[in-house]
Amino acid sequence: MIPPLSVLDLTPVRQGGDAGQAIADTIALARRADELGFHRYWLVEHHNTPGVAGSATAVLIAHLAAHTKRIRIGAGGVMLPNHAPLVVAEQFGTLEALHPGRIDLGVGRGLNNDAATLAALRRLPGHMERFPDDVRELLFFLDDARPDQAVRAVPGQGSHVPVWILGTGLGGAVLAAELGLPFAFGSHFAPDHMEMAIAAYRARFRPSARWKEPHLMLSLTVVAAPTDAEARFHFSSVQQAHDGPLPPPVAGYESTLPPQRLALLKSRLRHALVGTPEKIARGLADFTARFQPDEILAVTQLFDPAARRTSLELLAAAA
């Protein structure tokens, strides 16, 4: 049985486009995902990245939640070393107050930014090492207040906004297990340590007041189209993607690549599902049987907004 499906939107800026258009595309796609019955719609946080319009994550979440009706809207995720935990608790406490029962907060350690970006964020490289303590502090500000608590998140305190740990390796898996939190693994771009992280998370999980059992979500690139050839064509934008604006698709893209580059791409994207709805359905069933995720987070980073919407519609039908 296919587990609940959700969407991770990177809010890609297309070549020749701008951030305003990227955000408009995201709003339209979130509305369609809501209509199609997807479970969650998550947004990213990137800074100083010309190809991603997702930097003010909480602002975008507020807008999408106001323009949808049922679907849960969340962060996939907030890079906690970039922020004070109190501020994140206040932001997401406010979102929860505005949209009760529809807000998720995924937090990650993130990647090392360049020195100039770190300076602009008023952060230091060592802040990443404080991630476990920052998560604990964030949970403290979202839990019920203690009588002697000197600082409280208002809104936020007592909101119990669901917190997820995001990761691409063993560290996030172990932290999620130790804290009794759900874990989301970024298998759509970093599959190498996925099986090790899944095993560690499930083996080390300690039940908490928030979650009694381990709860695992795996991200997965999905490109669905009426034909395999059309899906492969649009998938070439995913294969070309980098920090810059998203390139348009290229027919026969793989044939233009040197063998070593092609092998690296196939390895990094080895779990991607690309093809007709029937092929996607088989791929979802095989992926679920092999890794037993409790949820799947679909990533469809395509140049053409219409193709991205069609892919989402065909994915819903396949599932």
Secondary structure as UniProt FT lines:
FT   STRAND          5..9
FT   TURN            15..16
FT   HELIX           19..36
FT   STRAND          40..43
FT   TURN            50..51
FT   HELIX           57..66
FT   STRAND          72..79
FT   HELIX           80..82
FT   HELIX           85..98
FT   TURN            100..101
FT   STRAND          103..108
FT   HELIX           115..120
FT   TURN            121..122
FT   HELIX           125..130
FT   HELIX           131..142
FT   TURN            147..148
FT   TURN            154..158
FT   STRAND          163..167
FT   HELIX           170..179
FT   STRAND          183..185
FT   TURN            187..189
FT   TURN            192..193
FT   HELIX           194..204
FT   STRAND          216..224
FT   HELIX           228..240
FT   TURN            251..252
FT   HELIX           253..256
FT   HELIX           259..268
FT   TURN            269..271
FT   STRAND          273..275
FT   HELIX           277..291
FT   STRAND          295..299
FT   HELIX           305..318
//
